[in-house]
Amino acid sequence: MSEQNPENFITNTQETDNSSLPQDFETAIKQLETLVEKMESGQLPLEESLALYEKGIKLTRICKARLEHVEQQIQVLQSSSDESEEG
């Protein structure tokens, strides 16, 4: 009986390549919501749940990065607005 190497499982299943993940916030959050629904159903095998969890972490990081970028843009706009009001 051969055992499946857990280290190879991740690389052989769901996409682990970031190029296949959405880079915009809206798509990433929709995919994350769908992923959560699938996982909450309790009908997935352990291996698929693990792969989806990993993808969920990546999607969460994409969303966080986009939100941080927007927050920085807002801070720049606010400081520009404050400077123009002072002058």
Beta strands, then each sheet from edge to edge (+ up, - down):
end
